[in-house]
Amino acid sequence: MPVITLPDGSQRQFDQAVSVAAIAADIGAGLAKAALAGRVDGTLADVSHIVTTDASVAIITGADPDGLEIIRHSTAHLLAQAVQQVFPGAQVTIGPVIENGFFYDFAFERAFTPEDLETIEARMVELAAADLPVTRELMARDEAIEYFKGIGEHYKAEIIGDIPSTEPISLYRQGDWVDLCRGPHVPSTRFIQAFKLTSVAGAYWRGNSANAMLQRIYGTAWPDKKALKQYLVRLEEAERRDHRRIGKDLDLFSLQEEAGGGLVFWHPKGARIRRAVEDFWRDQHVAAGYELLYTPHIALQTLWDTSGHTDFYREGMYRPMEEDNQLYQLKPMNCPFHVLIYKNALRSHRDLPMRWAELGTVYRHEMSGALHGLMRVRGFTQDDAHIFCREEQIADEILAILNLTLDTLAAFGFDDFSIDLSTRPEKAVGDIGIWDKATAALQQALEAKGIDYAIDEGGGAFYGPKIDVKIRDAIGREWQCSTIQLDFNLPERFDMEYVAEDGARHRPIMIHRALLGSLERFFGILIEHYEGRFPAWLAPVQAVILNITDRQDDYVLKIEETLKNQGFRVETDLRNEKIGRKIREHTLQRVPFLLVVGDREAESNTVAVRTRGGTDLGSQSIDGFAERLRTEIASRGLVNLED
């Protein structure tokens, strides 16, 4: 007679073993109708799962995050079933849940077209309406391999072949269609009501370019049609803000295939923005007590052996280069270089904390299918910093880093964020006592700032706990940028020491810290956040001076010289074009201010000021406009003088 404990602490007793579905029905008919799965003693299970002993059980519906993930996973199966019905001979491979949706990879003789997606989606709607029951069954591994080979699913057979022979294979059946999966899944296809196929792309089997090219179909799924509609509106907005299109329209950057994928070329206008970001970043760090470093781009492979990167990060590193019978490695991270500078001299407790920062370019071996504009590249510049401190200094240093992080992000227009505190994983290095103290120091700093945070149990790196800051952009998307990580591993691997007050040698605590993440990715986020309408302090061109006729040319050039001498980024447009066309073109280029000059302005030593939003700010003196622009730049967008 199992006793079931519900999330509110109440208990229900049953005369015999009971299914999750029956538990939901005992609670209420409405819950039974909405139940997608259950969480039994912390483990997700199908509603058909039988509970035989006392257990804690929570019923999962579409309103729960777990329920949404189950819906999306089940929709991926619905997609696969539809594809195989519409295109017999297509083989299914893998179909995981991803952020906001799912994808499934297929082996097929040709590429799927947008028209194919419409046909597939229509079939998915029919299958969902058919209310096909979804049931789970187990099969021995070897039997499962032969089964999938027998139905022509060779990729599935290969996947099963990698599973230990002692592990039973779970299959999910809906109608006459079967797929390999651990589950859980919705009880019936009727629970899948709000979905949309969004795109198709190529993808290599298991992400390896040496393997066959597959067809990857992406989709999104939600608990109801209202949520789906809201997401599709956000998706349209995201497409409108796509940094790749805007970057091309504004001539900010390019990715040149002739040089190789994932390598960013900063054009003059993009480089101006980057310089503004870097100058601000450096000023912030110097004011916060950091010293700035510069380190090489390559080093002997033995350095990466010592740091552990060749053991833990080999797949993300490029192949080494040989010179003078020694192997050199492009750096994937800056950390070991800063450690070497630390070890260049004997350090005293009086030297600590030491705060070192670098805009260091690193190189990662990303698969071509994973590359995405500026968001995922192979060569990028990290705004890296490392703090070396004593154990008792951790809390103060973390608090100072949090202050610097939030102030810096706010300057770029990001004041909406969430924070996760990730604790010790199962596999970790370092003394548990130090882990506990370090984690407590992170908590202390967060609480001192009065910041709400979530605990990510076991989510820390193997070398220490960490804080992750996720910013939300103008359309509500979250981006992981800032991270603060404590490290007990590298000080041990590199035998780092400092001399304490009593003359004894101790290991310093190493703090890894990034505020922006990488300049390339952060630039992409900025483009999409502002939709290319950068605040004046970041805008590549802060003002354009436009003549109405060639009679004003000399005056326009004089204004340009005056403003440039004050450090403003200004350009002129002296083309023999109608003024309306000039205004329209520079408005499309998102220039914050347009300074129009005709005969009246030339005679009165003024300019007619317009904003990119179309607001007419009237006639102003050159000095008056310069002061207006200087005020907005100094406020970094917090004071908007465009309107």
C-alpha positions in Angstrom: 0.0 0.0 0.0 2.1 2.9 -1.3 1.9 6.3 0.5 2.3 9.1 -2.0 3.6 12.5 -0.7 2.6 15.5 -2.9 4.5 18.7 -3.3 2.3 20.5 -0.8 3.2 17.9 1.9 -0.1 16.2 1.8 -0.3 12.4 1.5 -2.5 9.9 -0.2 -2.5 6.2 0.4 -3.4 3.5 -2.2 -4.4 -0.1 -1.7 -2.0 -1.3 -4.4 0.7 -0.2 -6.9 -0.6 2.9 -8.7 0.2 4.7 -11.9 1.1 8.4 -12.2 -2.0 8.9 -14.2 -4.1 7.3 -11.4 -2.5 9.6 -8.8 -3.4 12.6 -10.9 -7.0 11.3 -11.2 -7.2 10.9 -7.5 -6.2 14.5 -7.0 -8.7 15.8 -9.5 -10.3 15.3 -12.9 -8.8 18.5 -14.3 -5.3 17.6 -13.3 -5.8 14.1 -14.8 -6.8 15.6 -18.1 -3.7 17.9 -18.1 -1.1 15.5 -16.8 1.8 15.0 -19.2 4.2 13.1 -16.8 5.2 12.8 -13.2 8.3 13.4 -11.1 8.7 10.4 -8.9 11.3 10.8 -6.2 12.9 13.5 -8.3 13.0 11.5 -11.6 10.7 12.3 -14.5 8.4 9.4 -15.6 5.6 8.7 -18.0 2.0 8.9 -16.7 1.9 5.1 -17.3 4.8 4.6 -14.8 3.7 2.4 -11.9 4.7 3.4 -8.4 5.1 0.4 -6.1 6.5 1.9 -2.9 6.2 5.0 -0.9 7.3 8.0 -3.0 7.2 11.7 -3.5 5.2 12.5 -6.6 4.6 15.7 -8.5 2.3 15.8 -11.5 3.8 17.6 -14.5 1.6 19.7 -16.9 2.3 22.0 -19.8 2.5 24.9 -17.3 5.7 23.4 -15.8 9.2 23.9 -17.4 9.6 20.1 -17.4 6.3 19.8 -19.1 7.3 22.2 -21.8 10.4 20.3 -22.5 8.4 17.0 -22.7 6.0 18.7 -25.2 9.0 19.8 -27.3 10.6 16.4 -27.2 7.4 14.7 -28.2 6.9 17.2 -31.0 10.3 16.2 -32.4 9.0 12.6 -32.5 5.8 13.8 -34.2 8.0 15.5 -36.8 10.0 12.4 -37.4 6.9 10.3 -37.8 5.5 12.8 -40.3 8.7 13.0 -42.3 8.8 9.2 -42.7 5.2 9.1 -43.8 5.6 11.9 -46.3 9.0 10.8 -47.5 9.4 7.0 -47.2 13.0 6.0 -47.1 14.1 9.0 -44.9 16.1 7.8 -41.9 15.8 9.4 -38.5 19.0 10.1 -36.4 18.8 12.4 -33.4 16.1 14.9 -32.3 16.9 16.8 -29.1 15.1 19.7 -27.4 16.9 23.0 -27.8 16.2 26.5 -26.5 12.6 27.5 -27.6 12.1 24.3 -29.6 13.7 21.2 -31.1 15.3 19.8 -34.1 15.6 16.4 -35.8 18.3 15.3 -38.2 17.3 13.1 -41.2 19.3 11.2 -43.8 17.5 11.6 -47.1 18.5 11.6 -50.8 17.9 15.3 -51.3 17.6 18.5 -49.3 14.3 19.4 -47.9 12.7 22.6 -49.3 10.5 25.3 -47.6 7.6 23.7 -49.5 8.5 20.3 -48.0 8.3 21.9 -44.5 4.7 23.0 -45.2 3.7 19.5 -46.3 5.4 17.9 -43.3 3.8 20.4 -40.8 0.4 19.7 -42.3 0.9 16.0 -41.7 2.0 16.7 -38.1 -1.3 18.5 -37.6 -3.2 15.4 -38.8 -1.2 13.1 -36.6 -1.7 15.3 -33.5 -5.5 15.3 -34.2 -5.5 11.5 -34.5 -4.9 11.3 -30.7 -2.4 8.5 -31.2 -1.5 6.9 -27.8 2.2 7.1 -27.0 3.5 4.0 -25.2 6.9 2.9 -23.8 8.4 -0.6 -24.3 11.7 -2.2 -23.4 13.9 -4.3 -25.7 17.3 -6.0 -25.3 20.1 -4.1 -26.9 21.1 -6.7 -29.5 17.4 -7.3 -30.4 16.9 -3.5 -30.8 19.9 -3.3 -33.1 18.5 -6.0 -35.3 15.1 -4.5 -35.2 16.2 -1.0 -36.5 18.5 -2.6 -39.1 15.6 -4.6 -40.3 13.5 -1.5 -40.9 16.4 0.3 -42.6 17.2 2.6 -39.6 21.0 2.2 -39.7 21.8 5.4 -37.8 19.5 4.3 -34.9 21.3 0.9 -34.9 24.6 2.7 -34.7 23.4 4.8 -31.7 22.2 1.7 -29.9 25.5 0.0 -30.6 27.2 2.6 -28.4 25.0 1.8 -25.5 26.3 -0.8 -22.9 25.0 -4.2 -23.6 23.6 -4.5 -20.0 21.4 -1.5 -20.4 17.8 -2.2 -21.7 16.7 -0.1 -24.6 13.5 1.9 -24.3 11.4 2.6 -27.4 8.4 4.8 -27.8 5.5 3.8 -30.1 2.8 6.2 -31.5 0.5 4.4 -33.8 2.5 2.1 -36.0 5.7 4.3 -35.7 8.5 3.5 -33.3 11.5 5.5 -32.2 14.4 5.0 -29.8 14.2 7.3 -26.7 14.6 7.5 -23.0 11.5 9.6 -22.6 9.3 10.5 -20.9 6.8 11.6 -23.5 3.2 12.9 -23.6 0.5 10.2 -23.2 -1.0 11.0 -26.6 -0.4 13.1 -29.6 -3.5 15.2 -28.7 -1.3 17.0 -26.2 0.8 18.4 -29.1 -1.3 21.3 -30.3 0.9 24.4 -30.8 4.0 24.0 -33.0 5.6 25.4 -36.1 8.5 24.2 -38.3 10.9 27.2 -38.7 13.8 26.2 -40.9 16.0 23.5 -42.5 19.8 23.3 -42.6 22.6 20.9 -43.3 24.3 19.1 -40.4 27.0 16.5 -40.3 26.3 13.2 -38.6 27.6 13.5 -35.0 28.9 16.9 -35.8 31.9 15.5 -37.7 32.6 16.9 -41.2 34.1 13.6 -42.2 30.7 12.0 -41.8 27.6 12.2 -44.0 25.7 15.4 -44.4 22.2 15.2 -43.0 19.1 17.5 -43.2 18.2 19.2 -39.9 14.7 20.5 -39.5 14.1 23.0 -36.7 10.8 23.7 -35.0 9.2 25.3 -32.0 6.5 24.0 -29.7 4.5 25.6 -26.8 1.8 24.5 -24.4 -0.9 26.5 -26.3 -1.5 28.5 -29.4 -1.4 31.8 -27.6 2.2 31.1 -26.3 3.1 30.0 -29.8 1.8 33.2 -31.4 3.7 35.3 -28.9 6.9 33.4 -29.6 6.5 33.8 -33.4 6.1 37.5 -33.0 9.3 37.6 -30.9 10.9 35.5 -33.6 10.0 38.0 -36.3 11.4 40.8 -34.2 14.6 38.8 -33.7 14.9 38.3 -37.4 14.4 42.0 -38.0 17.3 42.6 -35.5 19.6 39.9 -36.9 23.1 41.3 -36.4 24.3 39.6 -39.6 21.9 41.6 -41.8 22.3 44.9 -39.9 26.1 44.4 -39.8 26.1 44.2 -43.6 23.6 47.1 -44.1 25.7 49.4 -41.9 29.0 48.0 -43.2 30.3 47.1 -39.7 31.9 43.7 -40.2 32.2 40.7 -42.5 33.0 37.0 -42.4 35.3 36.2 -45.3 35.0 32.6 -46.6 38.3 33.0 -48.5 40.0 33.4 -45.2 38.1 30.6 -43.5 34.8 30.4 -41.6 34.3 31.9 -38.2 36.9 34.7 -38.6 35.7 38.2 -38.2 36.8 41.2 -40.3 36.1 44.5 -38.6 35.3 47.2 -41.1 36.1 50.9 -40.3 32.7 51.6 -38.8 32.6 48.4 -36.8 36.2 49.1 -35.6 35.1 52.5 -34.3 32.5 50.9 -32.1 35.0 48.3 -31.0 37.5 51.0 -30.1 34.8 52.9 -28.0 34.0 49.6 -26.2 37.7 48.8 -25.6 38.5 52.3 -24.4 35.6 52.3 -21.9 36.6 48.8 -20.8 40.2 49.8 -20.1 39.2 53.0 -18.3 36.8 51.0 -16.1 39.4 48.5 -15.2 42.2 51.0 -14.5 39.8 52.8 -12.2 38.9 49.5 -10.4 42.6 48.8 -9.6 43.5 46.4 -12.5 46.7 46.3 -14.3 46.5 45.6 -18.1 48.4 42.8 -19.7 49.3 41.7 -23.2 50.3 38.0 -23.9 51.3 35.9 -27.0 48.9 34.1 -29.3 50.8 30.7 -29.2 52.8 28.7 -26.6 54.5 25.4 -26.3 52.0 22.5 -26.1 53.7 21.5 -22.8 52.1 24.6 -21.2 48.7 23.4 -22.2 49.6 19.9 -20.9 50.4 21.5 -17.5 47.2 23.6 -17.4 45.1 20.5 -18.3 43.7 21.9 -21.5 45.0 19.1 -23.6 43.2 16.7 -21.3 39.9 18.5 -20.7 39.6 20.7 -23.8 41.5 19.0 -26.7 38.4 19.0 -29.0 38.2 22.8 -28.7 41.9 23.3 -29.7 43.6 23.5 -33.1 46.2 21.1 -34.0 49.7 22.0 -32.8 52.4 23.4 -35.1 55.9 22.1 -35.1 59.0 24.3 -34.9 62.6 23.3 -34.0 61.3 19.9 -33.0 58.8 21.4 -30.5 55.1 21.7 -30.7 53.4 25.0 -30.4 49.6 25.5 -29.7 47.3 28.4 -30.6 45.9 29.6 -27.3 42.3 28.7 -26.6 42.4 30.6 -23.3 44.5 33.3 -21.6 44.6 31.8 -18.1 48.0 30.0 -18.2 49.7 33.1 -19.6 48.6 35.1 -16.6 49.8 32.3 -14.3 53.2 32.4 -15.9 53.5 36.2 -15.2 52.5 35.6 -11.6 55.2 32.9 -11.3 57.8 35.2 -12.8 58.6 36.5 -9.3 58.2 35.4 -5.7 55.0 36.9 -4.4 54.3 38.1 -0.9 51.0 38.3 1.0 51.4 42.1 0.7 51.2 41.8 -3.1 47.7 40.3 -2.9 45.2 40.8 -4.3 46.7 41.1 -7.8 44.2 42.1 -10.5 45.2 41.6 -14.1 43.1 42.1 -17.2 43.6 41.5 -20.9 41.7 41.9 -24.1 43.2 38.6 -25.3 42.5 37.0 -28.6 42.0 33.2 -28.5 41.2 30.5 -31.0 38.7 27.7 -30.7 38.2 24.8 -33.0 34.5 25.1 -33.7 32.7 22.8 -36.1 31.5 24.6 -39.2 27.9 23.7 -38.5 28.1 25.5 -35.1 29.3 28.8 -36.5 26.8 31.6 -36.3 27.7 35.2 -37.3 29.4 36.9 -34.4 27.7 34.7 -31.9 29.9 31.6 -32.5 33.3 32.2 -34.1 36.7 30.6 -34.2 38.8 33.6 -33.3 37.6 36.1 -30.8 38.9 38.5 -28.1 37.9 37.8 -24.6 37.7 40.5 -22.0 39.6 38.3 -19.6 40.8 39.0 -16.1 42.3 37.1 -13.3 42.6 38.0 -9.6 45.1 36.3 -7.4 44.1 36.6 -3.7 44.2 35.1 -0.3 41.3 33.0 0.9 40.1 35.7 3.4 40.0 38.2 0.5 37.6 36.2 -1.7 34.3 37.9 -0.5 35.6 41.5 -0.9 37.0 40.7 -4.4 33.8 39.0 -5.5 31.8 42.0 -4.3 34.1 44.4 -6.2 33.8 42.3 -9.3 30.0 42.3 -9.1 30.0 46.1 -8.7 32.2 46.4 -11.8 30.1 43.9 -13.8 26.8 45.5 -13.1 28.1 49.1 -13.7 29.7 48.0 -17.0 26.7 46.2 -18.3 24.4 49.1 -17.3 26.6 51.5 -19.3 25.8 49.4 -22.4 22.1 49.5 -21.7 21.7 46.2 -19.9 20.1 46.6 -16.4 17.8 43.6 -16.6 19.5 40.4 -15.6 19.4 37.1 -13.7 22.1 35.4 -11.7 23.0 31.8 -11.1 25.3 30.5 -8.4 26.8 27.2 -9.4 28.0 24.8 -6.7 30.4 21.9 -6.5 29.9 19.1 -9.1 30.3 15.5 -8.4 33.7 15.4 -10.0 35.8 18.2 -8.6 39.3 19.1 -7.5 40.2 20.8 -4.3 39.4 20.4 -0.6 35.7 20.3 0.2 36.3 22.7 3.1 37.7 25.3 0.7 34.8 24.7 -1.7 32.4 25.4 1.1 34.2 28.6 2.1 34.4 29.8 -1.5 30.8 29.1 -2.2 29.8 30.9 1.0 31.9 33.9 -0.1 30.1 34.0 -3.4 26.7 33.9 -1.6 27.9 36.6 0.8 28.8 38.9 -2.0 25.5 38.4 -3.8 23.6 39.0 -0.6 25.6 42.1 0.2 24.5 43.5 -3.1 20.9 42.5 -2.4 20.7 40.5 -5.6 18.3 37.7 -6.1 20.0 34.5 -7.4 19.2 30.9 -8.2 21.3 28.0 -7.0 22.5 25.7 -9.8 23.4 22.6 -7.7 26.4 20.8 -9.0 26.7 23.2 -11.9 30.1 24.6 -11.0 33.3 24.0 -13.0 35.4 21.0 -11.8 37.9 23.6 -10.5 35.6 25.8 -8.5 32.2 27.4 -7.9 31.0 30.3 -10.1 28.5 33.1 -10.6 26.9 33.5 -14.1 25.2 36.7 -15.1 22.6 36.5 -17.9 21.5 39.8 -19.4 18.1 40.4 -21.1 18.0 42.4 -24.3 15.4 44.7 -25.7 13.1 41.9 -26.7 13.5 39.8 -23.6 16.1 37.2 -24.8 18.7 36.1 -22.3 22.4 36.1 -23.1 25.1 34.6 -20.9 28.0 37.1 -20.9 29.5 37.7 -17.5 31.0 34.9 -15.4 33.0 34.8 -12.1 34.8 31.5 -11.4 36.9 30.5 -8.5 39.8 28.1 -9.4 41.7 25.8 -7.1 43.1 23.7 -10.0 45.5 26.0 -11.8 47.3 27.2 -8.7 47.9 23.5 -7.8 48.9 22.5 -11.3 51.4 25.3 -11.7 52.6 25.1 -8.1 51.7 28.8 -7.4 52.7 30.2 -4.1 52.9 33.4 -2.0 54.8 34.0 1.2 52.5 34.5 4.2 53.2 36.7 7.2 54.8 33.9 9.1 57.1 33.0 6.2 55.1 29.9 5.2 54.2 29.2 1.6 50.5 29.1 0.6 48.5 28.7 -2.6 46.7 31.8 -3.8 43.1 31.6 -4.8 42.6 32.3 -8.5 39.5 34.1 -9.8 38.6 33.9 -13.5 36.4 36.7 -14.6 34.8 38.0 -17.8 32.3 40.9 -18.0 31.4 41.0 -21.7 32.4 37.5 -22.6 34.0 38.1 -26.0 34.0 41.4 -27.9 32.7 39.7 -31.1 29.7 38.1 -29.5 29.0 41.1 -27.3 29.1 43.3 -30.4 26.5 41.0 -32.0 24.3 41.3 -28.9 24.7 45.1 -29.0 23.7 45.3 -32.6 20.5 43.2 -32.0 19.7 45.0 -28.7 19.8 48.4 -30.3 18.7 47.2 -33.8 21.8 49.1 -35.0 20.5 52.4 -33.5 23.5 52.7 -31.1 23.5 55.4 -28.5 25.7 58.4 -29.5 28.7 57.3 -27.5 28.9 54.0 -29.4 27.6 55.1 -32.8 30.3 54.8 -35.5 29.2 58.1 -37.0 27.7 60.4 -34.4 26.6 63.1 -36.8 26.5 63.8 -40.6 26.7 67.3 -42.0 24.6 67.7 -45.2 24.6 70.6 -47.6 21.6 71.7 -49.6 23.6 73.2 -52.5 27.3 73.5 -53.3 27.3 77.1 -52.0 27.6 75.7 -48.4 30.5 73.3 -49.1 33.2 75.4 -47.4 31.0 76.0 -44.4 30.2 72.3 -44.1 33.9 71.4 -44.2 34.6 74.1 -41.5 32.0 72.5 -39.2 33.5 69.1 -39.8 36.9 70.3 -38.8 35.6 72.0 -35.7 33.7 68.9 -34.5 36.4 66.5 -35.3 38.9 68.6 -33.4 36.7 68.1 -30.4 36.9 64.3 -30.8 33.5 63.7 -32.4 33.0 61.1 -35.1 31.4 63.1 -37.9 31.2 62.9 -41.7 30.0 65.1 -44.5 27.8 64.5 -47.4 28.5 67.0 -50.2 26.9 65.0 -53.0 24.8 66.8 -55.6 21.6 65.0 -54.4 18.3 66.3 -53.1 18.4 67.0 -49.4 15.4 64.7 -48.8 17.3 61.7 -50.3 20.4 62.4 -48.2 18.4 62.6 -45.0 16.6 59.3 -45.9 19.9 57.5 -46.6 21.6 58.6 -43.4 18.5 57.9 -41.4 18.6 54.3 -42.7 22.3 54.2 -41.6 21.0 55.0 -38.1 23.2 58.1 -37.7 22.0 59.8 -34.4 22.2 63.4 -35.7 21.8 64.9 -39.1 23.0 68.5 -39.4 21.4 70.3 -42.4 23.1 73.4 -43.8 21.5 75.8 -46.3 22.3 79.5 -47.0 20.5 80.7 -43.9 22.6 78.4 -41.6 25.8 79.3 -43.4 25.1 83.0 -42.9 24.2 82.7 -39.2 26.9 80.1 -38.3 24.3 77.5 -37.2 23.1 74.1 -38.2 19.5 72.7 -38.5 19.5 69.6 -36.3 17.4 66.5 -37.0 17.5 63.1 -35.3 17.4 59.7 -36.9 13.9 59.4 -35.4 12.7 62.3 -37.5 12.5 64.9 -34.7 13.4 68.5 -35.7 15.5 70.0 -32.9 15.7 73.4 -34.7 18.5 75.7 -35.4 21.6 75.5 -33.1 25.0 77.1 -33.0 27.9 74.8 -33.6 29.1 75.2 -29.9 25.5 74.5 -28.7 25.2 71.3 -30.7 28.7 70.2 -29.6 27.7 70.7 -26.0 24.4 68.7 -26.5 26.3 65.8 -28.1 29.0 65.9 -25.4 26.4 65.6 -22.7 24.7 62.6 -24.3 28.1 60.9 -24.9 29.1 61.5 -21.3 25.8 60.0 -20.0 26.4 56.9 -22.3 22.8 57.0 -23.4 21.2 57.5 -20.0 20.4 61.0 -21.1 18.7 60.8 -24.5 18.9 64.2 -26.3 17.9 62.8 -29.7 14.2 63.5 -29.2 
